[in-house]
Amino acid sequence: MTSPEAKPVNDNQSGGIYKGTFVGSSGNIKVVLQDNTVSIILTFNNVTRTLTTSGLSCWSSGQAISNVTFTSGDWSVVLSINANGSNPNVVITIPNHANIGVSLIKETSSELVRVFEGTFSGSQTGVWNLVIQGSSINGIGRANGDTSNEFLTGTLTGNGISLKNSDNVVVASGTLSGNSISGTWSTSGGSGNWSGSRTL
């Protein structure tokens, strides 16, 4: 997909399209709140489910969403969004997967959200996922065997990627090439390479 799915009427409202990624193992999420559709689509470890709710039957775009639960079987997502579409937040529960970390971004009619999933290797190995919208990047990583998440922010300048950790320290750089991303990382704990591909 090369153009946004979000409609202009929802650009500054709680309705619309939200896309993101999560770790613990790895997956992507799309929240659909437009065109008479209210659902969350999760793809996790190559399994896709559509989660639904009865909690928004009286809701309309422009109203806040607070702790509304979407379910499909034993998967659940608790969703909150401010009335103007800011601060989208989800809590994902999937059995046997602890402390799932999520990065979720609102798509607008003028700025597509692209989701990339990948891995890192070197001194440590693990999952390395990024969400890119315009020149802004949000990401999240987790080392194999760990249950803590490392949240990343960064910028896309041309095809160049620069990423900082939660301490505002540059920890990675790389390039975007079509639907692929790759680069190197370096922290006080080691260094190595990372790469990924677009999944949403």
C-alpha positions in Angstrom: 0.0 0.0 0.0 1.4 3.4 -1.1 -1.4 5.8 0.0 -3.2 6.3 3.3 -6.4 4.4 4.1 -7.4 7.1 6.6 -10.2 9.5 5.6 -9.8 13.3 5.9 -12.9 13.6 8.1 -11.1 11.7 10.9 -7.7 13.4 10.7 -8.3 15.3 14.0 -10.8 12.9 15.5 -10.7 9.6 17.3 -12.0 7.7 14.3 -9.8 6.6 11.4 -6.9 4.2 11.0 -4.1 3.4 13.5 -1.2 1.1 12.7 1.7 -0.2 14.7 3.9 -3.0 15.8 4.6 -5.0 18.9 7.2 -7.4 20.4 6.9 -10.4 22.6 7.3 -12.3 20.0 6.6 -10.1 16.9 3.6 -8.7 15.1 1.6 -5.8 13.7 -1.7 -4.2 14.6 -4.2 -2.2 12.6 -7.1 -0.4 14.3 -10.0 0.4 12.0 -12.6 3.0 13.1 -14.1 4.2 9.9 -16.6 3.3 7.2 -19.0 1.6 9.7 -16.2 -0.7 10.7 -15.0 -1.1 14.3 -12.3 -3.7 14.6 -8.7 -4.5 15.4 -6.6 -6.7 13.2 -3.7 -8.4 14.8 -1.0 -10.5 13.1 1.2 -12.3 15.6 3.7 -15.0 14.7 2.1 -15.3 11.3 -1.4 -15.8 12.7 -4.0 -13.1 11.9 -7.2 -12.5 13.8 -9.8 -9.8 13.7 -10.9 -8.6 17.1 -14.3 -7.0 17.7 -16.2 -5.3 20.5 -19.7 -4.4 21.6 -18.3 -1.5 23.7 -18.5 1.1 21.0 -22.1 0.7 19.8 -23.0 4.3 20.8 -19.6 5.8 20.0 -18.9 8.2 17.1 -15.7 9.7 15.8 -14.7 12.7 17.9 -15.5 11.0 21.1 -12.8 9.6 23.4 -12.4 5.9 23.7 -11.4 4.7 27.2 -10.4 1.1 28.0 -12.7 -0.6 25.5 -11.9 -4.3 25.2 -11.8 -6.1 21.8 -11.6 -9.9 21.7 -11.1 -12.9 19.4 -11.0 -16.2 21.2 -8.2 -15.9 23.9 -6.7 -12.8 22.4 -7.7 -9.4 23.7 -6.8 -5.7 23.2 -7.8 -2.9 25.5 -8.0 0.4 23.5 -7.9 4.0 24.5 -7.7 7.1 22.3 -8.2 10.8 23.0 -11.2 12.5 21.3 -8.8 14.3 18.9 -7.1 11.1 17.9 -4.0 11.7 20.0 -2.3 9.3 22.4 -3.6 6.0 21.0 -2.8 3.2 23.5 -3.4 -0.5 23.5 -2.8 -3.3 26.0 -2.5 -6.6 24.1 -3.0 -9.9 25.9 -2.0 -13.2 24.2 -1.6 -16.3 26.3 2.0 -17.3 27.1 3.5 -14.0 26.0 4.5 -11.6 28.8 4.8 -7.8 28.7 3.9 -7.3 25.1 5.3 -3.9 24.1 3.4 -1.8 21.5 4.1 1.2 19.3 0.9 2.5 17.7 0.5 5.6 15.4 -2.5 7.3 14.0 -2.5 7.4 10.2 -3.9 10.6 8.5 -5.2 11.2 5.1 -2.0 12.8 4.1 0.6 10.7 5.8 0.8 6.9 5.4 2.0 4.8 8.3 4.4 2.0 7.4 5.2 -0.9 9.7 8.5 -2.9 9.5 9.3 -6.1 11.4 12.8 -7.5 11.7 15.6 -8.7 13.9 18.9 -7.6 15.3 22.1 -9.7 15.7 25.6 -9.3 17.1 26.5 -9.2 20.7 22.8 -9.8 21.4 20.0 -11.1 19.2 16.3 -10.3 19.2 13.3 -8.6 17.6 13.6 -5.1 16.1 10.5 -3.4 14.7 9.9 0.1 13.4 6.9 2.3 12.5 7.6 5.1 10.0 5.3 8.1 9.3 6.8 10.8 7.2 10.1 11.7 8.7 9.2 10.3 12.1 10.2 6.8 13.4 9.0 5.0 16.4 10.3 1.5 17.3 10.6 -1.2 19.8 13.1 -4.0 20.4 13.5 -6.9 22.7 16.4 -9.3 23.2 15.8 -13.0 22.9 15.2 -14.5 26.4 14.3 -11.1 27.8 10.9 -9.7 28.9 11.9 -6.0 28.9 11.3 -3.7 25.9 13.5 -1.0 24.5 11.5 1.8 22.9 13.1 3.8 20.1 12.5 7.1 18.4 14.1 8.5 15.4 14.1 10.3 12.1 14.1 9.4 8.4 16.1 11.9 6.4 16.0 10.9 2.7 16.6 7.2 3.0 18.8 7.6 6.1 17.6 6.2 9.5 18.8 7.5 12.9 17.4 6.0 16.1 17.7 7.0 19.8 16.9 5.1 22.9 14.8 6.2 25.8 17.8 8.1 27.2 18.0 10.2 24.0 21.2 8.5 23.0 21.8 7.5 19.3 22.0 3.7 19.3 21.4 2.8 15.6 21.6 4.0 12.1 20.6 2.5 8.7 18.8 2.9 5.4 15.4 2.5 4.0 15.3 0.8 0.6 11.8 0.2 -0.8 10.1 -2.2 1.6 13.4 -3.1 3.4 15.3 -1.5 6.2 18.8 -2.4 7.6 21.7 -0.9 9.5 23.9 -1.2 12.5 23.4 -0.7 16.3 25.8 0.1 19.1 25.3 0.5 22.8 27.4 0.1 25.9 26.4 -3.6 26.0 27.6 -4.4 22.5 27.0 -3.9 18.8 25.8 -5.6 15.6 23.5 -5.4 12.7 19.7 -5.1 12.2 17.3 -5.6 9.3 13.6 -5.9 8.6 10.9 -5.7 6.0 7.5 -4.0 5.6 4.6 -6.0 6.9 1.8 -3.4 7.0 
